[in-house]
């Protein structure tokens, strides 16, 4: 276990630090103001980038999960699949238990009581994005981003490849961009992203350790 944390120090430490910062922000700043603060800066480039990047966790990421099959690494694809299935199961249970409003529903409800917040939120909307209304908590897209990149980081650190910690940080940044895209596009609040990130990282680690413990053939090159 100590070796596991040592190999994945950068990725796991980074996740922990980001989660702590998120929790502090959630405790200090009101929900609406926090969402607007995180969503304050928009440019045409960022609008286009995040609209495209957030779609990565639909069919493209599942194609990438299948790629190991073509280089005779079925255990890697099995690891991706097991982590994704377990994570989706938990996420969907939470979504249906809490059924919390998304930014569209939340800010629309403030239209009469806090028109300034409603108007400020409208200024952050990205043209062409189809906003959803419910099942906001937690963010399934964020969870899938973190499942994919966490498993990539864990697999990379499991082998004798160079620059393990730098690669771990790179994977963390890519996952965080996916989580932030959900806030930028006003599909989720920070709390949704925070829980999706934590759940997916924890699930990835648990599944990976189980694969190691069972000594699944082909996990290591």
N, C-alpha and C positions, 0 to 999 in steps of 0.2 A: 504493500500500500504506500509506503514511504517513497518507493521508486516511482510509483504512478504519479504522485504529486510533484516529485522532483522533475520528472520528464515534462509535465504539463504545467509547470509553475507559472509561466507567463500568461497562458490562456486563462487558467483558473483564477489566478490573482487578479487579472484584468477584469474578468467577469465579476468577481467579488467587489472590487473597488467601484465599478460602475453601478452595481446593485446598491451599495451603501450610499452613493451619491444620489441615486434615484429615490431611495427611501427617505433620505433627508429632505429632498425637494418636495416629495409628496406630503411630508409632515409639516412643512413650513409654509408652502404656497397653496392657496385655494385652487381647486380643480380647474375652473374655467381660466383663471389668470395664468396658471402653469401651462395649460395647453396653448394659450395664445402666445406666451413668452417663448415656448419651444418652437412655435410655428410662425414666428414674426418675420423671418427673412426669406423672401422668395425672389427667384430670378427665372427667366424663361428657360435657361439651361437646367437649373435644378428641377423645375417643374417637369421637363421632359425626361431628365435622368431618373428621378424617383418614380415616375409613372412606368418607366420600362423596368427599372431594377426590382420594383416590388412584385412584378410578374415572374421573376426568376424562380420563385418557389412553387410555381404551378408546373407545367409540363417540363421545362428545361431541367429543373433540379432532379426530377425523377429519371430523366434520361441519363444524367450524370451518375446517379446511383446505380444504374445498370452497367455502366462502362467496365467496372472490374470483371464482369462476366466474360468480356472479350479478351482479357489478359489473364484468364485462368485464376481469378481471385474471387470465387463465389462467396467465400466467407465475408469479404468486405461488403458485398451487396446484401448479404444476409444481416450483417450488422446494421447497415443503413436502414433496412426494412424493419428490423426488430425495434430499433430506437424510434423510428417514425410512427409505427403502428402503436407502440406503447404510449408515446407522447400524444398522438391524436386522440386516443381513447380517453386519456385524462382531461385533455383540453375540452373535448366535446361534452364530457360530463359537467365540467365546471361552467361552460357556456350555458347549458340548459338549466342548471341549478340556479344560477344567478340572473341570467337573461338581462344584463345591464344595458342601458342605452348607449349608443355610439354618439360621437360628437354631433351628428346631424340631428338626432332626436333631442339630445341634451340642450344644445344651443337654441334650437327652435322653441323649446319650452321656456326659454328666457326672453323671447322676443318682446313680450309685453312688460315683464317685470324688470328686465335689465337690457333695454334696447341697445345700449352702448356696447355690451359684450356680444350681443347678437351681430351687430354691424361689424365689429372688429373681427369676429370669426368669419363672416362672409368675405372679408378682404383676403383671407388666407386660402380660400378654395382654389383648387387647380382645375382649370377648364377641361371637360371631357371625362372627369373621374366620376364613376357611378357610386355614390355614397350609400352605404348600408345603414340600417336604422337600429338594429338590436344585436344581441349576442356579442357584445363588445369585449367582455371579460372572460378569459384572457385572450391575447392576440394569437390566433392560430398561425398567421403568416410569420410572426416573430418566432414562434416555437419551431416552425419548419426551417427557417433560416438558421437558427441556433443548432437544431439537430444536425443539419447538413455540415455546417462549418465546425461544430464541436467534434463530430465523428471524424471529419477530415484531420483536424488538429490531433486528435487522440491516435489515429492511425499513423500519422506522420511521426509523432513522438515515439511511437512503439518500435520504430525501425532505426537503424543506425544511419540516419540521414543527418546532414549538417544543419546548423543554425535552427535547431528545434524551437528555441524560444522566440526568435524573430518570426518564424513561420507561424507560430502560435498567435503572436500579436497581429499578424496580417489576417489570419482567419477571424480573429475577434473583431477587427475593424470591419471586415466584410459582413459579418453577422450583425454588427451594430448598425451599419448602414441600412440593412434590411428592416431592422426594428424601427429605426428612425423614420423610414419611408412611410410607415403606417401612421405616424403622428403628422408628418409633413403633408400627407394626402388627406388628413382629417378623417381617417377611418378608425382610429383608436386613440385612447388617452395613454399617458405615461404609465399609469397603473397597469393597464392591459399589457403593455410591452414589457414592463418589469416582471410580471408574473409569468408571461410566456417565455421570457428569457431564462428565468430561474428554473422553471419546470423543465424546459428542454435541455438545459445544461446538466441538471441533476439526472434526468432520464438517460442522457447519452453516457454519462459516467457510469451509472448503474449497469446499463446493458453492456457496455464495453468491459467492465470488470467481471460481469457474469460470463462473457465470452472467454475472457482470459482464464477465469477459474475453471471453466469446463474444458479449457485447452482446445478450443475449436480449431481444427486443422485448417491451415491456410491464412490465419490471421496475421502471421508474420511471414515475410518473404523468405 
